[in-house]
Amino acid sequence: MESKTILITGSTDGIGKVTAKALAKQGHTVIIHGRNLNKAKTVCAEIKSETGNEKIDFVVADLFLLADVQRMAGDFKKKYERLDVLINNAGAMFGKDRETTKEGLEKTMALNLFSPFLLTQLLLEILAKSPAARIINVSSSAHAMSGVPNLNDIQLTKNYSLGSAYGQSKLYLIWVTQYLAEELKKTGFNNITANSLHPGTIKTEFGQNADKGFIINLLFKLSMLFAVTPEQGAENTIYLATSKDVENITGRYFANKKVAKPNPKYYSAENEKIIWDYCMQIVQPYLNR
Ligand SMILES: NC(=O)c1ccc[n+]([C@@H]2O[C@H](COP(=O)([O-])OP(=O)(O)OC[C@H]3O[C@@H](n4cnc5c(N)ncnc54)[C@H](OP(=O)(O)O)[C@@H]3O)[C@@H](O)[C@H]2O)c1
């Protein structure tokens, strides 16, 4: 298999870490990303020693902060001339009370939607240099349980619930992936594909520490009884990152290594464009590529 250069966000733990290790084993150049310098260094060293692959590096950024995403993308472009696969994996579910980042953005939307949106925009020019680049956005089947999205209040200032925030962030991530795939085709970037995926219900640190309130805590614990290993979850991402089967597929949502249909309930081309335009407006101040 040809060696690719692959950047994976949120690869200091959970599905991202397992994905990074598996791709390192295949001999690719893997740049892991974490928010904690020491943890990123440790994971980097661990992957090198376990796989024997020395082409492992790391970048650090707090993905709550778009200014940090911008700084990290700049650092990446200074160091690397090529990027074949961008895996926007980092994501999380937060607590029962709405919280904002230091930049004033609702936390779930900042981490799960605006941050991958911005990172992708900032790295498009380097992805374009690859003969065949892939953008993979890790979404969730929870997008289908998002409740009714209010496109006039995307950051849920009025009716916040953690389920709506998480589900809607993942729904919008699917929509912006679809929109991006079309934009790439229209603008002649036929060498870049963009797809999203659901990794499965996976036993990781995901959602474990959030104060979700009694009922959701209980439901969450019950759902974890059926959760599978991070290795099983990572299979979907590894498939989208490397399989020849998907080299010409773009704008699709995958589950179980197959094209799946995202929940169509709230979808319309108009709604998708509203979300795209909103994300563009949010990230605009950080777009000096
Ligand atoms: N687990 C599931 O059942 C499930 C189901 C559907 C979808 N997903 C999606 O799969 C993806 C990976 O989840 P996971 O289960 O592997 O979660 P995880 O075990 O909690 O790992 C999340 C990763 O993201 C990083 N991260 C979290 N917040 C960050 C921030 N503000 N800035 C930078 N990095 C940050 C974490 O860094 P630290 O190492 O520093 O914590 C970690 O590396 C997420 O997008 C999640 O929404 C998961």
Ligand as a Chemical Component Dictionary entry (heavy atoms), coordinates in Angstrom:
data_LIG
# 
_chem_comp.id                   LIG 
_chem_comp.type                 NON-POLYMER 
_chem_comp.pdbx_formal_charge   0 
_chem_comp.three_letter_code    LIG 
# 
loop_
_chem_comp_atom.comp_id 
_chem_comp_atom.atom_id 
_chem_comp_atom.alt_atom_id 
_chem_comp_atom.type_symbol 
_chem_comp_atom.charge 
_chem_comp_atom.model_Cartn_x 
_chem_comp_atom.model_Cartn_y 
_chem_comp_atom.model_Cartn_z 
_chem_comp_atom.pdbx_ordinal 
LIG N1  N1  N 0  -17.597 6.480  21.622 1  
LIG C1  C1  C 0  -18.741 6.400  20.972 2  
LIG O1  O1  O 0  -19.621 5.581  21.286 3  
LIG C2  C2  C 0  -19.019 7.315  19.799 4  
LIG C3  C3  C 0  -20.210 7.115  19.059 5  
LIG C4  C4  C 0  -20.465 7.942  17.963 6  
LIG C5  C5  C 0  -19.554 8.913  17.611 7  
LIG N2  N2  N 1  -18.412 9.089  18.353 8  
LIG C6  C6  C 0  -17.469 10.146 17.933 9  
LIG O2  O2  O 0  -16.181 9.572  17.765 10 
LIG C7  C7  C 0  -15.187 10.578 17.985 11 
LIG C8  C8  C 0  -14.117 10.046 18.920 12 
LIG O3  O3  O 0  -14.722 9.747  20.154 13 
LIG P1  P1  P 0  -14.091 8.775  21.259 14 
LIG O4  O4  O 0  -15.175 7.876  21.685 15 
LIG O5  O5  O -1 -12.818 8.218  20.800 16 
LIG O6  O6  O 0  -13.857 9.863  22.437 17 
LIG P2  P2  P 0  -12.692 9.992  23.532 18 
LIG O7  O7  O 0  -12.221 8.651  23.978 19 
LIG O8  O8  O 0  -13.260 10.918 24.561 20 
LIG O9  O9  O 0  -11.507 10.715 22.729 21 
LIG C9  C9  C 0  -11.697 12.023 22.255 22 
LIG C10 C10 C 0  -10.408 12.596 21.739 23 
LIG O10 O10 O 0  -10.652 13.975 21.397 24 
LIG C11 C11 C 0  -9.779  14.792 22.165 25 
LIG N3  N3  N 0  -10.410 16.060 22.565 26 
LIG C12 C12 C 0  -11.525 16.223 23.312 27 
LIG N4  N4  N 0  -11.760 17.537 23.498 28 
LIG C13 C13 C 0  -10.770 18.211 22.872 29 
LIG C14 C14 C 0  -10.443 19.576 22.735 30 
LIG N5  N5  N 0  -11.173 20.550 23.279 31 
LIG N6  N6  N 0  -9.353  19.907 22.008 32 
LIG C15 C15 C 0  -8.583  18.949 21.479 33 
LIG N7  N7  N 0  -8.823  17.643 21.568 34 
LIG C16 C16 C 0  -9.914  17.271 22.281 35 
LIG C17 C17 C 0  -9.407  13.969 23.399 36 
LIG O11 O11 O 0  -8.203  14.458 23.969 37 
LIG P3  P3  P 0  -7.701  13.976 25.450 38 
LIG O12 O12 O 0  -6.924  12.704 25.171 39 
LIG O13 O13 O 0  -6.862  15.103 25.899 40 
LIG O14 O14 O 0  -8.925  13.746 26.264 41 
LIG C18 C18 C 0  -9.286  12.591 22.766 42 
LIG O15 O15 O 0  -8.049  12.451 22.113 43 
LIG C19 C19 C 0  -15.925 11.804 18.521 44 
LIG O16 O16 O 0  -16.116 12.722 17.470 45 
LIG C20 C20 C 0  -17.276 11.239 18.971 46 
LIG O17 O17 O 0  -18.288 12.213 18.915 47 
LIG C21 C21 C 0  -18.118 8.315  19.444 48 
# 
loop_
_chem_comp_bond.comp_id 
_chem_comp_bond.atom_id_1 
_chem_comp_bond.atom_id_2 
_chem_comp_bond.value_order 
_chem_comp_bond.pdbx_ordinal 
LIG N1  C1  SING 1  
LIG C1  O1  DOUB 2  
LIG C1  C2  SING 3  
LIG C2  C3  SING 4  
LIG C2  C21 DOUB 5  
LIG C3  C4  DOUB 6  
LIG C4  C5  SING 7  
LIG C5  N2  DOUB 8  
LIG N2  C6  SING 9  
LIG N2  C21 SING 10 
LIG C6  O2  SING 11 
LIG C6  C20 SING 12 
LIG O2  C7  SING 13 
LIG C7  C8  SING 14 
LIG C7  C19 SING 15 
LIG C8  O3  SING 16 
LIG O3  P1  SING 17 
LIG P1  O4  DOUB 18 
LIG P1  O5  SING 19 
LIG P1  O6  SING 20 
LIG O6  P2  SING 21 
LIG P2  O7  DOUB 22 
LIG P2  O8  SING 23 
LIG P2  O9  SING 24 
LIG O9  C9  SING 25 
LIG C9  C10 SING 26 
LIG C10 O10 SING 27 
LIG C10 C18 SING 28 
LIG O10 C11 SING 29 
LIG C11 N3  SING 30 
LIG C11 C17 SING 31 
LIG N3  C12 SING 32 
LIG N3  C16 SING 33 
LIG C12 N4  DOUB 34 
LIG N4  C13 SING 35 
LIG C13 C14 SING 36 
LIG C13 C16 DOUB 37 
LIG C14 N5  SING 38 
LIG C14 N6  DOUB 39 
LIG N6  C15 SING 40 
LIG C15 N7  DOUB 41 
LIG N7  C16 SING 42 
LIG C17 O11 SING 43 
LIG C17 C18 SING 44 
LIG O11 P3  SING 45 
LIG P3  O12 DOUB 46 
LIG P3  O13 SING 47 
LIG P3  O14 SING 48 
LIG C18 O15 SING 49 
LIG C19 O16 SING 50 
LIG C19 C20 SING 51 
LIG C20 O17 SING 52 
# 
